[in-house]
Amino acid sequence: MASPEVARVILRIAKLSLVAAVALYHLLVVFNNLTDFDSNYQFVRHVLMMDTTSPGNHGMWRALPSPALHLAFYLAIIAWELVTTILLVWGALRLLRALRSPAAQFHAAKSVALVALLFSLTLWLVAFLTIGGEWFLMWQSHLWNGQEEAFRNFAIVAFALLVLMQPDVDAQP
């Protein structure tokens, strides 16, 4: 059986690893959005135009046909992802530096990672599930429906957040 100190460090490594893994994921998302700009821009454009939603739906008045607005929405999403990535990397580094510190210091080091994970959660919940999914009726599109992916990302990040929020205690002598 592992000593309490080993168990404490393993739990902290798990927390750090989840934050770092979410950081890596967001880094790749930003990388892909910048290096293959048009692919995901087309996704945003079609969702905002609502051109593949159910024919005759009564929500078409919400559609945004403006390419300038499409670009603004897409750039805002990329900026949100970039800020989230920076915060996640910073948060992971803070956790790494505090890995063997007393519980109070490790707990204090969580703050940036907690904010970063909240940024990620709100990205998936607000931008994709709420605005894209419900306001622009993305759920009606068979071609441009990203709700499953958004929910999967939301669930993974929520799990990482819940693990990170678990209390830290100092090993008992």
N, C-alpha and C positions, 0 to 999 in steps of 0.2 A: 504494500500500500504506500502511496506517495505521501511524503511529509506535507504538513499544512503549507509550508513555504513553497514547495514545488507545485502543489495544487493551485495556490494563489497566482503564481507566475503563469501557469498553463492557462488559467482563466483570463488573465490579462492578455496573454498572447492571442487567445481566441478573439477577444474584443478588438485588439489591434489588427488582427488578420482580416476580420470582417470589414472594418473601416477601410483598410488598404485595398481589399478586393473591390469594394464599391467605388473607391477612388480610381482604380484601374479601369473598371467598367466605364465610368464617366469620361475618363481620359480617352478611351477608344471611341466613345460616342462623339466627343468633340472632334477628335482626329478624323473620323469618318465624315462628319458633317462639313468639315473644312476641305478635305481632300476629294470628296465626291459630293460637292455642294448641291448639284442639280438633282440628284436622286431623292434626297430628303426634302428639298425645296418643292419638288413635284408633289410629294405627299402632303405637305402643308397647303400648297396651292389648291389641290383637289378637295381637301377637307373644307377649306374656307369657301370655295366656290360651290360646294355641296352638289357637284355635277354628277355624282354617282350614287346619290341617295335614292330612296324609293320614289318612283315616278308619281307625281301628283301630290306629294306630301305638302301639308299646309305650313311648313316651317321655312319654305324657300325664301321668304322675305328676309331671312337672316343671312343669306349668302352674301359673301364679299367678293365681287368680281374684280377688284382693283389689284393689279400686279404690285403696286407700291405697298399696299397693305399686306399682301402675301409676303413680300420681302421683309417688311418690318416685323411681322409675326415671327418669321423664321430666324431673323437676326436676334430677336429678343429671346427665343428659345435657345439659340446657340450661346448667347451671353449668359443666360441662366445656368446652362450646363457648364460653361467655363468657370463661372464664379463658384459653383458647387464643387467642381473638380479641384480648384485651388484650395478651397476650404477643407475638402476631404484629405488632400495631401498634407496640408498644414496640420490638420487634426491627427492624422496618423503619425506624423513626426513628433508631435507633442506627446502622444501616447507612448511612442517608442522611447523617448527621452525619460519618461516617468515610469518605465516598466518596473524597475526595482525600488521605486520610492515608496514611502509610507502611503497608506490608503488615502489619506486626505489629499496628498499631492497628486496621486494618480487620479482621484476623483476630480480634482480641479483641472487636470489636463484634458479631461473629457469634453470640456465646454465647446471648443471649436468643432470637434467631431460631431457633437450633438446638433449644433447649428447646421453643419453641413448636411447631415442626414435629414434634418427637417427641410432644408432647401430641396433636396432630392425628392423627398416625399411630396412636397407641395408641387413640384414640377409635374410629377406623374398624375397626381390627383387633380390639380387645378388646370394645367395646360392641356393634358391629354384626355383624362377621363371626364372632366367637367366641361371645359370649353369646347374641346374637339368632339368628345363623345356625345354630350347632351345638347350643348347650344348649337353646334353645327351638325348634329345628328350623324356623326361618324359611324355609329353603330348600324346605320342602315346601309352602309356601303360594303359591298363584297370585295371591292378592289382596294380601298383606302381606309380600312378599319384597323386601327392600331390599339384597340382597347385591350385585347388579351395581353399584348406585349407590355402595355402601360401598367396593367394590373399585376403582371408578373414582376415587373420592376418595383412597383409599389410594395408588394408583399416581401420581396427580398430585402429591400431597404428597411421596411418596418421590422423585420426579424433582426437585422443588424442593430437597429436602434434599441429594440427591447433587450438584446444581449448586452449592449454597451451600458444600458441603464441599470443593470444589476449592480447591487452595492459591492463595494470593495472593502475588505477587512484586512487588518494586519494579522500576520500569523501569530498564533498564541504560543508562548514558550513551553 
